[in-house]
Every structure is written in structure tokens, then in C-alpha cells.
Amino acid sequence: MPADQRRAVTVEAVIELTAEQNPGDITTAAIAQRMNLTQGALFRHFPSKDAIWQAVMEWVAERLLLRVDRAMQGTDSPLQALEAVFMTHIEFVVAHPGVPRLLFGELQRAEDTPAKRMARTLIGAYRERLRGLIDTGKARGEVAPEVDTAAAVVAFIGSIQGLVMQSLLSGKAGQMRADAPGAFAIYRRGIRSVT
């Protein structure tokens, strides 16, 4: 198998494992076993476990932001685009339920790892997209002008994180699909212009 393909398969194996167990407990031996490889073969493609986590976070960032960008392009209305992004993010988490555990785990680490830096980069890029939609919504009269853009971004991300935490507690990732429309409706009422 070519090196790029082997790296992609490794990332997919880690994504699968994070859906089944605590990411902090995943060993390179478990990754290699999932792939039917030896640890030595795994380390021919990655110099360290941190390099594997970095590749996984790069995969997450690339896939999530690509989906977000597609959702934003589907409408001219900033509020409709925000709703599309919200639902797209929920669908991403339902499809990859281990990703939130991975993100939360990396962000809680005391040391500044490459994967943690990638997680911060992802969140920063995501926030910028949301800021742009909210500010465009203000300019077009869809979002109330007095809405604090930074606070609206925090509330948007926090709503998704709340749904994710509830799904982690219940063990039912699919429940987010049912709960997301109501959560977004409350968010929309909080920021939309009433004129």
C-alpha cells in the first residue's frame, strides 16, 4: 500500500477507535492491531504517536471545514447559512462520534502538542467563518445590530458543544439530530433582527 494511503488508513483507524474508547487510552499497539499491522510497520509511516494525532486532527479540520464551507455556499441568507452550518456540524459529529472526545482530550492536555495546535487552528478558522456570517447578517438586516458578534460565535459553538455533551452522556449520538433544530431555533431567536 502506498505511504499516503497507509497514512489515510491509519487516520481512519484512529477515528474508529475514538468512537469506541477514550482517545487517551488508545495505544499505537491498538492502532496497529486495528490495521492488522505491527507497531514497527505503523512507525514506518509516522515518526511518533504525536505525529499520528496531528494527522488525525488535520483530517478532522480539513473534513469539517470543507463541509462547513459547502453548507455556507448553499444560501444567500446569513441566518440560513448559520443554520446549515449548525446542522452540518451535527451531522459530522453523528458520523464521527469519537471526534469530540478527541478534540476535548487534546484541548485538555497541559503540553502544547502539534495536535493541540491543530485543534486551536481548527477552532479559530471555524470562528472566523461564523463571525463573517454574523457580520454579514447584521449588514443585511437579518441579525440584530446590537448583537455582540464574539458572544454570538461563542453561543453558536456552545450550543453544539452542549448537544455533543448530552450525546456523550446518553451514549446516543443520533439524538443530536432530533435536538439540533430546537437548539438552533432558540439561538436564531436570540440573534435575529425583529424589524
C-alpha positions in Angstrom: 0.0 0.0 0.0 1.4 3.5 -0.9 2.6 5.6 2.0 -0.2 8.2 1.6 -2.9 5.5 1.5 -1.4 3.8 4.6 -1.4 7.2 6.4 -5.1 7.7 5.5 -6.0 4.2 6.7 -4.2 4.9 10.0 -6.2 8.1 10.5 -9.4 6.2 9.7 -8.5 3.5 12.2 -7.9 6.1 14.9 -11.2 7.8 14.1 -13.0 4.4 14.5 -11.2 3.7 17.8 -12.1 7.1 19.3 -15.7 6.2 18.8 -15.2 3.1 20.9 -12.9 4.2 23.7 -11.2 7.2 25.4 -8.7 8.6 23.0 -6.2 9.0 25.8 -6.2 5.2 26.2 -5.6 4.4 22.6 -2.1 3.0 22.1 -0.1 2.6 19.0 -0.4 -1.2 19.6 -4.2 -0.8 19.4 -4.0 1.2 16.2 -1.6 -1.3 14.6 -3.9 -4.2 15.7 -6.9 -2.4 14.2 -5.0 -2.2 10.9 -3.6 -5.7 11.1 0.0 -4.3 11.2 2.9 -4.5 13.6 3.8 -1.3 15.5 7.0 -1.2 13.5 5.1 -1.1 10.3 2.9 1.7 11.8 6.0 3.7 12.7 7.4 3.5 9.2 4.6 6.0 8.2 4.6 8.1 11.4 7.7 9.0 13.5 5.7 9.1 16.7 2.3 8.8 18.3 2.1 12.6 18.4 2.5 12.6 14.6 -0.4 10.2 14.3 -2.6 12.5 16.5 -1.6 15.5 14.4 -2.5 13.7 11.2 -5.9 12.8 12.8 -6.5 16.4 13.8 -5.6 17.6 10.3 -8.1 15.2 8.9 -10.8 16.5 11.2 -10.0 20.1 10.4 -10.0 19.5 6.7 -13.2 17.5 6.6 -15.2 19.6 9.0 -14.2 23.0 7.4 -14.9 21.6 3.9 -18.4 20.6 5.0 -18.9 24.0 6.7 -17.8 25.8 3.6 -20.2 23.8 1.4 -23.0 24.5 3.8 -22.3 28.2 3.7 -22.4 28.3 -0.1 -25.9 26.8 -0.3 -27.8 30.0 0.6 -27.7 33.8 0.2 -29.2 34.3 3.7 -26.7 34.5 6.5 -29.2 33.1 9.0 -30.0 30.2 6.7 -26.3 29.7 6.2 -25.7 29.6 10.0 -28.5 27.0 10.3 -26.9 25.0 7.5 -23.5 25.1 9.2 -25.1 24.1 12.6 -26.8 21.1 11.1 -23.8 20.2 9.0 -21.6 20.2 12.2 -24.1 18.0 14.0 -24.2 15.5 11.1 -20.3 15.4 11.1 -20.3 14.5 14.8 -23.0 11.9 14.3 -21.0 10.4 11.5 -17.8 10.5 13.6 -18.8 10.3 17.3 -15.2 9.9 18.5 -14.1 13.3 17.1 -15.5 15.4 20.0 -13.7 13.1 22.5 -10.5 13.6 20.6 -10.9 17.4 20.4 -11.8 17.7 24.1 -9.0 15.4 25.1 -6.4 17.3 23.1 -7.5 20.7 24.4 -7.3 19.5 28.0 -3.7 18.4 27.6 -1.3 20.5 29.6 1.5 20.4 27.0 1.3 22.2 23.6 1.3 19.3 21.2 1.1 19.6 17.4 -2.4 18.0 17.6 -3.5 20.6 20.2 -2.2 23.4 18.0 -4.1 22.0 15.1 -7.3 21.8 17.2 -6.8 25.5 18.1 -6.3 26.3 14.4 -9.5 24.5 13.5 -11.5 26.4 16.2 -10.0 29.7 15.0 -10.9 29.1 11.4 -14.4 28.0 12.4 -14.9 31.1 14.5 -13.8 33.3 11.6 -16.4 31.7 9.3 -19.1 32.3 11.9 -18.0 35.9 12.5 -18.3 36.5 8.8 -21.8 35.1 8.6 -23.0 37.1 11.7 -21.5 40.3 10.5 -23.0 39.8 7.0 -26.3 39.1 8.7 -26.0 42.4 10.5 -25.2 44.2 7.3 -28.2 42.7 5.6 -30.6 43.3 8.5 -31.1 39.6 9.4 -29.1 39.8 12.6 -29.9 42.5 15.2 -27.2 45.2 15.0 -26.7 45.2 18.8 -25.7 41.5 18.8 -22.2 41.1 20.1 -20.6 39.1 17.3 -18.0 37.4 19.6 -20.6 36.4 22.1 -22.9 35.1 19.2 -20.0 32.9 18.0 -19.4 31.6 21.5 -23.1 30.8 21.9 -23.2 29.0 18.5 -20.3 26.8 19.3 -21.5 26.3 22.9 -24.9 25.1 21.6 -23.2 22.5 19.5 -20.9 21.5 22.4 -24.0 21.2 24.7 -25.6 18.8 22.2 -22.4 16.9 21.9 -22.0 16.6 25.7 -25.6 15.4 26.1 -25.0 12.8 23.4 -21.8 11.6 25.2 -23.7 11.4 28.5 -26.6 9.4 26.9 -24.5 7.3 24.5 -26.9 8.2 21.7 -25.1 10.3 19.1 -28.1 10.2 16.8 -30.2 12.1 19.4 -28.4 15.2 18.3 -30.3 15.1 15.0 -33.6 15.4 16.9 -32.4 18.0 19.3 -30.5 20.3 16.9 -33.4 22.0 15.2 -34.8 23.2 18.5 -31.5 24.3 19.8 -30.8 26.3 16.7 -34.3 27.9 16.8 -33.5 29.3 20.2 -30.1 30.5 19.0 -31.7 32.2 15.9 -34.4 33.9 18.1 -31.6 35.3 20.2 -29.7 37.0 17.4 -32.2 37.8 14.6 -33.4 41.2 13.9 -37.0 41.8 14.8 -37.6 44.5 12.2 
